[in-house]
Amino acid sequence: KFKAHVGGHHKVEQLFNVMSAPLSMQPVPNLVPPIVRDVQSCCCFNMGTITMGARIANTRIGRGETAIIDFACKNQSRQRILSVTVEIKQEVNWSAGYHREYSTNVLARRLFNRTERWGEMSKEEAKAKAQSRKNNTDSHRDRNQQALQIIHKAIFDGENRVLLNVPTSALQTYHGALVQVGHQMKIKITFDGMCIDHPTITVPIYLGTPTSYGAQIASPQPSIPVATAIATPSAPPMGVKPSPSAPPLPSEAEIDLTAPSAPPAEWAAAVTSVPVVVGQADVVVGGKAEDFDGEGGAAHASAFVPVAEVVPSLGNLINEIKFAVSPSDTVRKRLDDKKWSPVFNAMTPMDYSSVIKAVAIEFDQPDIAALIAPAVRGGNFTHEYVIAALRVVSDWLRSPTIAKILPFCKDLHSNVGKIKGELTDWERVCTERDFEQALTINGQESLA
């Protein structure tokens, strides 16, 4: 909020928006692993199982943008599904001293369309299924793999897709010392009947400034002239009467003490600026002022401020990333600086994972991992670094991370088995195409 006082009696307040930097154009999807839940009635009667999975195309969503959600389930219970809903929930926590406040509300909600897989099983089908399991020679792992393939295919076919609009009035995701704003996407299956558990899928999402806003602020801006101070004599010339530094104050009788109901008329033509997105800024204290002669012998004064350089080291890089408003901009700045090349060349797999972990907003970790990968050890990015990244990121980020960094792995052909050994069955299914593409790229580079 800006406040202006004019003459001590005219007061104007103006609110302005503060927003985060625009979100990255690179999506961070979330392929929710299929969840198998027992369907029980009255907490003790087993009615069968249900398998469900989901895919969120991008978990970084701008306010006013649309989220894309794909859902699939296989109902192997005798209970009928009434509906499946998806909603975006906002939670706000505020604390200062002994004062604490908490609020929650639903920003958007939609229903999924019914499909054939939602149909409940009859008694005869349930008995036949139980009998087939006894006579089936397939291992449990094979049956599980088949179920994963079915759910994965249903999700990517877009058979049951919902578009969820995020309102522009939503708050931005923020985690500060006093205020925390969190968002999550919740998918809930509602069964027919009483005393029945309703399975849910909860996915963390990040709401921020839309990516499209970045194009607006990236447009060329007119250069701002730099004001320089003109040296003036310390005293007026002899014989010249100095002018007062300010007009005389009016008497109390001339002052209108009534509070204004609106800004002065001469302010009507004022232009309200658009919200300004602040990326990052450096504040330097110190420097010295020097005088110099400009055109026509006019004296000018200019301030020269020394900028302290950060010593290239892994520790300093991690600290910069931790406190950066935009970790991606910070890493790009260091990658472009040749003085920092030795830091990336000497980076071990453990160092690489430490840099990824330093990113406070976990939604940005796959981008940082992919950004640094080509510079590690002079471009000799191997499977050890891929495995180190997989072990440090959250479970739901493992698939997006491996999709981004796998093309940079130089020894992928000889060590693909070691990387796949770190993945779950669902992650192998989700990244199968990523491995095929990366192996093709790796083979072409080897031939070249």
Backbone torsions as a table, in degrees:
resi	resn	phi	psi	omega
1	LYS	NA	130.1	174.3
2	PHE	-97.6	138.1	175.9
3	LYS	-123.5	137.2	179.0
4	ALA	-129.7	133.6	176.6
5	HIS	-120.1	125.0	-179.8
6	VAL	-117.3	119.5	178.4
7	GLY	65.2	11.6	178.2
8	GLY	80.0	-5.2	-176.1
9	HIS	-127.7	-20.9	175.5
10	HIS	-95.4	120.7	-177.4
11	LYS	-125.6	130.1	-179.9
12	VAL	-132.8	135.4	175.7
13	GLU	-120.7	138.3	-179.1
14	GLN	-134.0	122.8	175.8
15	LEU	-82.0	147.1	175.7
16	PHE	-138.6	153.7	-176.0
17	ASN	-86.8	140.4	172.4
18	VAL	-118.4	121.2	-176.7
19	MET	-134.2	159.4	179.6
20	SER	-75.0	168.2	175.4
21	ALA	-63.4	149.4	-179.6
22	PRO	-56.2	144.7	-179.9
23	LEU	-65.8	153.6	178.2
24	SER	-65.4	148.9	178.2
25	MET	-74.6	-17.0	179.9
26	GLN	-78.6	121.1	-178.3
27	PRO	-72.1	152.5	173.5
28	VAL	-120.5	90.2	-177.3
29	PRO	-76.3	164.0	175.8
30	ASN	-133.5	111.2	175.7
31	LEU	-95.7	98.4	-176.5
32	VAL	-69.7	122.8	179.1
33	PRO	-59.9	141.7	178.6
34	PRO	-56.4	133.9	-178.4
35	ILE	-110.4	128.5	177.7
36	VAL	-103.3	121.6	-178.5
37	ARG	-123.4	138.8	172.4
38	ASP	-77.0	133.4	177.7
39	VAL	-97.6	113.5	-176.9
40	GLN	-119.7	143.9	177.3
41	SER	-111.2	131.9	-179.6
42	CYS	57.1	30.4	171.9
43	CYS	68.6	2.4	-177.1
44	CYS	-142.6	-23.1	-178.5
45	PHE	-91.6	115.8	-178.4
46	ASN	-80.9	121.4	-177.8
47	MET	-103.7	3.9	-178.2
48	GLY	121.3	-158.8	-178.7
49	THR	-132.6	163.7	173.5
50	ILE	-137.5	135.1	178.3
51	THR	-113.1	128.4	-177.2
52	MET	-141.0	150.3	178.0
53	GLY	-149.4	165.9	-177.7
54	ALA	-152.0	162.1	177.1
55	ARG	-139.7	123.6	174.2
56	ILE	-104.3	119.0	-173.1
57	ALA	-59.7	-36.4	179.6
58	ASN	-152.1	121.9	-179.6
59	THR	-87.0	-6.1	171.9
60	ARG	-101.6	107.9	-171.8
61	ILE	-122.7	133.1	176.9
62	GLY	-82.1	148.6	176.4
63	ARG	-64.1	130.0	-175.6
64	GLY	91.4	-6.0	179.1
65	GLU	-93.4	177.9	-175.3
66	THR	-114.3	130.9	175.9
67	ALA	-93.4	140.4	-179.9
68	ILE	-110.2	121.6	-177.3
69	ILE	-126.3	127.1	173.5
70	ASP	-109.7	139.1	-176.4
71	PHE	-134.9	146.2	175.9
72	ALA	-149.7	143.9	176.9
73	CYS	-149.2	155.9	176.1
74	LYS	-125.4	110.6	-177.8
75	ASN	-87.6	107.5	178.3
76	GLN	-113.5	38.8	177.7
77	SER	-123.4	173.6	178.4
78	ARG	-96.5	13.4	-178.5
79	GLN	-103.3	137.9	-178.3
80	ARG	-84.4	136.8	176.5
81	ILE	-85.1	123.9	177.4
82	LEU	-81.3	-48.0	-176.8
83	SER	-161.3	161.5	172.4
84	VAL	-131.4	120.5	-177.1
85	THR	-115.8	153.6	172.3
86	VAL	-129.2	137.6	-178.4
87	GLU	-144.8	154.5	174.3
88	ILE	-106.6	123.1	-175.7
89	LYS	-111.4	138.2	179.5
90	GLN	-116.0	130.0	178.5
91	GLU	-123.3	131.2	-178.7
92	VAL	-123.6	125.7	175.0
93	ASN	-118.1	132.0	179.3
94	TRP	-132.8	132.1	179.9
95	SER	-146.0	140.1	176.3
96	ALA	-154.1	110.1	-176.6
97	GLY	67.6	-125.2	179.1
98	TYR	-94.3	0.9	-178.9
99	HIS	-92.4	129.3	179.3
100	ARG	-136.7	138.9	178.4
101	GLU	-134.3	146.8	178.9
102	TYR	-143.6	134.6	177.4
103	SER	-143.6	150.8	178.5
104	THR	-144.5	144.5	177.1
105	ASN	-156.2	157.4	-179.9
106	VAL	-94.0	122.1	-177.4
107	LEU	-83.1	-34.8	-178.2
108	ALA	-157.7	152.0	-179.9
109	ARG	-150.5	140.4	176.5
110	ARG	-142.8	161.0	177.1
111	LEU	-106.3	141.8	173.1
112	PHE	-84.9	151.5	177.2
113	ASN	-78.0	147.9	-179.5
114	ARG	-73.9	141.0	177.0
115	THR	-126.4	173.7	-178.2
116	GLU	-64.9	-30.1	-177.6
117	ARG	-69.7	-13.3	-179.9
118	TRP	-76.8	-17.5	-174.2
119	GLY	-62.1	137.7	-179.2
120	GLU	-77.4	159.6	-179.7
121	MET	-86.9	147.7	173.7
122	SER	-84.2	172.4	179.1
123	LYS	-62.9	-40.2	-179.4
124	GLU	-64.5	-41.5	179.1
125	GLU	-65.7	-38.5	178.8
126	ALA	-64.1	-42.1	178.2
127	LYS	-66.1	-41.1	179.3
128	ALA	-64.0	-37.3	178.7
129	LYS	-66.0	-44.0	179.1
130	ALA	-62.5	-39.7	179.9
131	GLN	-68.7	-38.3	-179.9
132	SER	-66.1	-32.5	178.0
133	ARG	-66.9	-35.1	179.6
134	LYS	-69.4	-37.9	-176.1
135	ASN	-89.8	-11.4	-175.2
136	ASN	-75.6	132.3	179.2
137	THR	-89.7	-9.0	179.1
138	ASP	-66.4	143.8	179.2
139	SER	-73.9	164.4	178.0
140	HIS	-62.0	-36.2	179.9
141	ARG	-64.7	-39.9	179.3
142	ASP	-65.5	-43.4	178.6
143	ARG	-64.4	-38.1	178.5
144	ASN	-65.8	-39.8	179.7
145	GLN	-64.5	-38.8	178.5
146	GLN	-65.1	-40.9	178.6
147	ALA	-64.7	-39.7	178.5
148	LEU	-63.6	-41.0	179.5
149	GLN	-63.5	-39.6	-179.7
150	ILE	-64.6	-47.2	-179.7
151	ILE	-64.9	-42.1	-179.7
152	HIS	-61.8	-43.8	179.4
153	LYS	-64.1	-41.7	-179.3
154	ALA	-65.0	-36.8	-179.5
155	ILE	-67.6	-45.9	-175.0
156	PHE	-80.6	-13.3	174.9
157	ASP	-73.5	-15.7	-178.5
158	GLY	68.5	25.4	-178.2
159	GLU	-64.3	-34.9	-178.8
160	ASN	-131.8	87.3	-175.7
161	ARG	-117.2	142.3	178.6
162	VAL	-128.4	137.9	174.0
163	LEU	-105.3	121.2	-175.1
164	LEU	-115.6	117.4	-178.7
165	ASN	-84.1	127.4	177.4
166	VAL	-88.8	122.6	-178.1
167	PRO	-66.6	147.1	178.8
168	THR	-68.6	-18.0	179.8
169	SER	-79.7	-5.2	-179.3
170	ALA	-65.7	147.4	175.5
171	LEU	-76.8	159.5	176.5
172	GLN	-84.6	145.7	176.3
173	THR	-62.8	129.0	-175.2
174	TYR	-154.4	137.4	178.1
175	HIS	-130.1	96.2	179.6
176	GLY	-112.4	-174.3	-178.5
177	ALA	-71.6	-35.4	-176.6
178	LEU	-108.0	-30.7	-175.7
179	VAL	-123.9	132.7	175.3
180	GLN	-129.1	126.4	177.4
181	VAL	-121.0	115.9	-178.7
182	GLY	-120.0	154.0	179.2
183	HIS	-135.5	144.4	176.8
184	GLN	-146.7	153.1	177.5
185	MET	-106.9	130.1	-174.5
186	LYS	-123.2	125.7	176.6
187	ILE	-111.7	124.6	-173.8
188	LYS	-127.9	132.6	175.0
189	ILE	-99.6	126.6	178.7
190	THR	-110.2	120.8	179.7
191	PHE	-92.8	157.8	174.0
192	ASP	-78.7	140.2	178.4
193	GLY	114.1	173.9	-178.1
194	MET	-106.7	156.1	175.2
195	CYS	56.8	43.3	179.6
196	ILE	-122.8	134.3	176.8
197	ASP	-68.8	140.7	179.7
198	HIS	-110.3	106.3	-177.2
199	PRO	-61.5	144.9	180.0
200	THR	-136.3	154.2	172.4
201	ILE	-121.5	126.6	179.6
202	THR	-117.1	127.3	-176.7
203	VAL	-126.4	127.0	175.7
204	PRO	-73.0	139.0	176.6
205	ILE	-131.3	165.2	-178.5
206	TYR	-125.7	120.1	177.0
207	LEU	-102.3	134.0	-178.8
208	GLY	-153.9	-161.0	179.2
209	THR	-72.4	130.8	-177.8
210	PRO	-56.6	148.1	178.0
211	THR	-60.6	-34.4	-178.6
212	SER	-61.6	-26.0	179.8
213	TYR	-68.1	-26.1	178.9
214	GLY	-65.2	-32.3	178.8
215	ALA	-67.1	-31.5	-179.3
216	GLN	-70.3	-44.9	-177.8
217	ILE	-79.4	-14.1	178.8
218	ALA	-82.5	-9.9	179.7
219	SER	-66.7	148.0	-177.5
220	PRO	-56.9	134.8	179.3
221	GLN	-110.7	145.9	177.4
222	PRO	-63.4	141.6	-179.3
223	SER	-66.1	143.9	-179.5
224	ILE	-95.5	122.2	-179.9
225	PRO	-64.5	144.0	179.6
226	VAL	-93.2	123.3	-179.8
227	ALA	-81.5	132.8	176.6
228	THR	-116.8	146.1	-179.0
229	ALA	-82.7	133.1	178.2
230	ILE	-97.8	124.0	-179.0
231	ALA	-65.6	132.4	179.0
232	THR	-117.8	153.8	179.3
233	PRO	-60.2	148.2	-179.2
234	SER	-71.0	-19.1	178.9
235	ALA	-145.8	153.0	-179.5
236	PRO	-70.4	152.3	178.5
237	PRO	-60.4	154.6	180.0
238	MET	-63.3	137.5	176.3
239	GLY	89.4	-4.2	179.7
240	VAL	-108.8	126.8	-178.2
241	LYS	-80.8	121.7	-178.6
242	PRO	-67.0	142.9	177.4
243	SER	-82.4	150.3	179.9
244	PRO	-65.2	148.5	-178.8
245	SER	-74.0	-16.7	179.3
246	ALA	-153.9	152.5	178.6
247	PRO	-65.8	154.2	-179.6
248	PRO	-65.3	147.5	-179.9
249	LEU	-73.2	143.0	178.6
250	PRO	-73.3	159.1	177.6
251	SER	-74.0	164.6	-177.7
252	GLU	-63.3	-29.9	-179.2
253	ALA	-68.8	-25.6	-177.8
254	GLU	-87.2	-5.9	-175.7
255	ILE	-93.7	128.4	176.5
256	ASP	-86.2	112.3	-174.2
257	LEU	-86.8	-3.4	-179.9
258	THR	-73.2	139.2	-179.4
259	ALA	-71.2	133.4	-179.3
260	PRO	-68.9	140.7	177.0
261	SER	-88.5	-11.5	-179.6
262	ALA	-154.2	162.0	177.2
263	PRO	-59.9	155.7	178.6
264	PRO	-56.7	152.2	-176.4
265	ALA	-61.1	-32.9	-177.9
266	GLU	-71.2	-7.6	177.9
267	TRP	-91.9	0.2	-174.9
268	ALA	-62.8	-30.3	-177.6
269	ALA	-86.3	6.2	-178.5
270	ALA	-65.0	143.2	-179.1
271	VAL	-102.1	126.3	178.5
272	THR	-87.3	125.4	-177.2
273	SER	-78.7	154.7	177.9
274	VAL	-76.3	161.8	178.3
275	PRO	-58.5	141.0	-178.6
276	VAL	-105.2	127.0	177.7
277	VAL	-91.9	122.9	-178.3
278	VAL	-99.5	119.0	178.3
279	GLY	-82.9	-75.3	176.6
280	GLN	-151.7	156.0	-177.4
281	ALA	-145.4	147.9	176.0
282	ASP	-114.2	131.1	178.5
283	VAL	-110.6	122.7	-179.1
284	VAL	-120.9	129.3	179.2
285	VAL	-108.4	131.0	178.6
286	GLY	128.0	-168.5	179.4
287	GLY	113.0	-175.7	-179.8
288	LYS	-146.7	155.9	179.3
289	ALA	-104.8	137.4	179.4
290	GLU	-129.7	143.4	177.4
291	ASP	-95.8	145.8	176.0
292	PHE	-151.3	160.6	-178.9
293	ASP	-94.1	128.9	178.6
294	GLY	-98.6	-155.2	-179.4
295	GLU	-67.1	140.4	179.2
296	GLY	70.9	16.6	177.9
297	GLY	76.1	8.2	179.8
298	ALA	-69.8	140.1	-179.5
299	ALA	-85.9	135.6	179.1
300	HIS	-129.6	159.8	175.1
301	ALA	-125.8	139.0	-180.0
302	SER	-138.6	143.4	-179.8
303	ALA	-101.6	128.7	177.8
304	PHE	-110.3	115.3	-175.3
305	VAL	-107.4	120.5	178.1
306	PRO	-73.8	135.9	179.0
307	VAL	-103.8	120.5	-178.7
308	ALA	-75.3	125.8	179.6
309	GLU	-84.9	144.1	177.4
310	VAL	-82.8	129.1	-179.4
311	VAL	-68.0	125.5	-179.7
312	PRO	-62.3	118.5	176.2
313	SER	-162.7	159.8	179.8
314	LEU	-64.7	-40.6	179.8
315	GLY	-62.1	-42.6	178.7
316	ASN	-67.7	-35.3	177.2
317	LEU	-64.0	-43.3	179.4
318	ILE	-64.6	-41.5	179.7
319	ASN	-65.4	-39.3	178.0
320	GLU	-62.9	-41.0	-179.6
321	ILE	-67.0	-39.0	-178.6
322	LYS	-59.4	-41.4	-172.9
323	PHE	-105.3	8.7	-178.7
324	ALA	-78.8	141.9	172.6
325	VAL	-69.0	-39.4	176.9
326	SER	-125.7	96.0	179.9
327	PRO	-58.2	-34.5	-179.5
328	SER	-63.4	-43.1	178.3
329	ASP	-64.1	-38.5	179.4
330	THR	-63.8	-44.8	-179.0
331	VAL	-67.2	-41.5	178.7
332	ARG	-61.1	-38.9	179.5
333	LYS	-61.6	-41.7	-179.7
334	ARG	-74.9	-33.2	177.8
335	LEU	-67.4	-31.6	179.5
336	ASP	-80.5	-13.5	-179.0
337	ASP	-92.6	116.4	-177.6
338	LYS	-62.9	-24.9	179.8
339	LYS	-65.3	-23.0	-178.9
340	TRP	-93.6	-0.7	-179.4
341	SER	-58.6	-41.3	178.7
342	PRO	-60.2	-30.9	179.6
343	VAL	-64.5	-43.3	-179.8
344	PHE	-75.6	-32.9	179.8
345	ASN	-67.3	-32.9	-177.8
346	ALA	-92.8	6.6	-174.6
347	MET	-72.1	124.4	177.9
348	THR	-90.2	168.1	176.2
349	PRO	-55.6	-38.5	178.1
350	MET	-66.9	-39.9	177.0
351	ASP	-62.8	-41.4	-180.0
352	TYR	-60.5	-43.7	178.6
353	SER	-68.3	-32.5	177.9
354	SER	-66.2	-38.0	178.3
355	VAL	-65.7	-43.1	178.9
356	ILE	-63.1	-42.9	-178.4
357	LYS	-67.1	-23.3	-178.8
358	ALA	-70.1	-18.6	179.7
359	VAL	-70.6	114.5	-173.5
360	ALA	-64.8	-41.0	-179.8
361	ILE	-89.8	107.9	-172.5
362	GLU	-64.3	-21.4	177.3
363	PHE	-62.4	-24.0	-178.2
364	ASP	-91.8	-5.5	-174.9
365	GLN	-63.7	-41.8	177.6
366	PRO	-60.8	-36.4	179.2
367	ASP	-64.7	-43.0	179.7
368	ILE	-65.4	-40.5	178.8
369	ALA	-60.1	-43.1	-180.0
370	ALA	-72.4	-30.5	-178.2
371	LEU	-69.7	-38.1	-176.3
372	ILE	-85.2	-27.2	-172.4
373	ALA	-50.2	-47.5	-177.9
374	PRO	-65.8	-20.1	-176.6
375	ALA	-93.5	-9.7	-177.2
376	VAL	-69.2	128.4	178.1
377	ARG	50.1	42.3	177.7
378	GLY	64.7	27.5	-179.9
379	GLY	97.9	0.0	179.8
380	ASN	-91.5	65.7	-178.9
381	PHE	-84.4	116.4	-172.4
382	THR	-113.6	-179.9	-175.9
383	HIS	-64.7	-25.8	178.7
384	GLU	-60.5	-36.9	179.7
385	TYR	-71.4	-36.5	177.5
386	VAL	-62.5	-45.7	-180.0
387	ILE	-65.4	-39.2	178.9
388	ALA	-62.6	-38.5	178.7
389	ALA	-68.0	-40.5	-179.7
390	LEU	-62.8	-32.9	-175.9
391	ARG	-80.8	-13.3	-175.3
392	VAL	-104.7	-23.4	-178.1
393	VAL	-85.3	164.4	177.6
394	SER	-65.0	157.4	-176.3
395	ASP	-57.0	-41.2	-175.7
396	TRP	-74.6	-10.9	178.9
397	LEU	-98.0	-3.3	-175.9
398	ARG	-64.3	-46.0	179.7
399	SER	-65.0	-47.5	176.6
400	PRO	-61.2	-35.0	-179.3
401	THR	-67.7	-46.6	-178.2
402	ILE	-66.3	-31.6	177.8
403	ALA	-65.5	-31.6	-177.5
404	LYS	-83.9	-35.6	-172.7
405	ILE	-100.0	-15.3	-177.1
406	LEU	-59.6	-38.6	179.7
407	PRO	-61.8	-18.8	-178.6
408	PHE	-88.8	-7.5	-176.3
409	CYS	-73.2	118.2	-174.7
410	LYS	-80.1	-26.8	-178.5
411	ASP	-109.9	35.9	-175.3
412	LEU	-64.9	-40.7	-176.6
413	HIS	-60.1	-41.6	-175.3
414	SER	-86.4	-13.9	-175.3
415	ASN	-129.7	21.1	-179.5
416	VAL	-63.2	-32.6	179.4
417	GLY	-65.5	-36.6	179.3
418	LYS	-66.4	-38.1	179.6
419	ILE	-69.6	-44.7	-179.9
420	LYS	-65.3	-26.1	177.2
421	GLY	-65.7	-18.7	177.8
422	GLU	-86.6	-9.8	-173.2
423	LEU	-97.1	153.8	172.9
424	THR	-81.9	170.6	179.3
425	ASP	-59.3	-42.2	-179.8
426	TRP	-66.5	-39.3	179.0
427	GLU	-66.4	-34.3	176.0
428	ARG	-65.1	-40.3	178.6
429	VAL	-65.3	-43.5	-176.5
430	CYS	-70.4	-30.3	-175.0
431	THR	-103.4	9.8	-178.5
432	GLU	-57.7	-45.7	179.6
433	ARG	-68.9	-34.1	178.0
434	ASP	-63.8	-39.7	177.6
435	PHE	-66.1	-41.1	179.4
436	GLU	-61.3	-44.9	-179.9
437	GLN	-66.7	-41.4	-179.0
438	ALA	-66.9	-38.3	177.8
439	LEU	-65.6	-35.2	177.4
440	THR	-66.6	-45.3	178.9
441	ILE	-63.3	-42.6	-179.4
442	ASN	-63.6	-38.8	178.8
443	GLY	-67.9	-38.8	178.1
444	GLN	-65.8	-38.5	178.3
445	GLU	-67.1	-35.0	178.9
446	SER	-66.5	-38.8	178.3
447	LEU	-68.4	-34.4	179.6
448	ALA	-69.9	NA	NA
